[in-house]
């Protein structure tokens, strides 16, 4: 087994402990394990030549996310951003430990950390690719359920913010996703 295969197996092992389950195609999956698989598959589809560091960052994007609950922080905008930043640091900590345990050097570990933290978005091509993949996975797999919980005004605002984070290639790929008619209508309104 290669270092990369070991690292991916350990990331999957951690995410398989998620007590939250999601049903997909009639089967139950630990939520973050399914998210990790979706991220990895979307990355390979979007950027088949992705580097090893980028592949690992995609797999580990939400590693053990359930361990820091949203309600541990104030339910306002500041609380939300503090929660998100705490999660990023947590994901980096767990992933870095895994990478070191299978023998990756400090430079590689730091690169994966920078990707997960999304340092230099819009300036670093791999960080931008990861952000595009995050947005594409959200639109393809999670936006429909998310849209049921929020007003149209809020959804359009979120879609516009999501769109601004993406590259031109990300935009083109998003427009070719098979979205529900409601999601497609919301995307069209957001882009109008």
Residue, then its C-alpha position, 0 to 999 in steps of 0.5 A: x500500500x502506498x503512502x497515499x492509499x494509507x492516508x486515504x484509508x485512514x481518512x475514510x476510517x475516521x469519517x466512517x465513525x460519523x454517527x449521522x447517516x445519510x441515505x443515498x440510492x437506497x443505502x445508508x452511509x456515514x454522512x461525512x464518509x459519503x461527503x468525502x467520497x463525493x468530494x473525491x469523485x467530483x475532484x477527479x471529474x473536474x480536474x483528473x490531473x489533480x495533485x496528491x495533496x489536492x486529492x487528500x485535501x478533498x477527501x479530508x475537507x470535512x473529516x470528523x466534522x460532527x465532533x464540533x457542533x454548530x450549536x456550540x457557537x452563538x447562532x449569529x453570523x460571527x458565531x457561524x464564522x467562528x465555528x467554520x474557522x474552528x472546523x478548518x483548524x480541526x480538519x487540518x489537525x486530524x489530517x496532518x496527524x494522519x499524513x505524518x503517521x504514514x510518513x509524509x514530510x512536513x512540506x507536504x503536510x503544510x501544503x495539504x493544510x494550506x489547501x484545507x484552510x483555503x489560503x490564497x483563494x483566487x491566487x492559488x490554482x489548487x485552492x481555487x480548484x478545491x473551492x470549485x469542487x466544494x461548491x459543485x458538490x454543494x449544488x449537486x448533492x445538498x442544495x435541494x435539501x438546503x433550499x427547503x429550509x430557507x427563503x428564496x431571498x436567502x437562497x439567491x444571496x447564498x447562490x450569488x456568494x457561492x458563484x463569486x467564489x468559483x472560477x470560470x471553469x467552475x461556473x461552466x461545470x455548475x451550469x452543466x450539473x443535472x439540477x432539479x427544476x427548482x434549483x435550476x430556477x433559483x440559480x437562474x434568478x441568482x445569476x440574472 
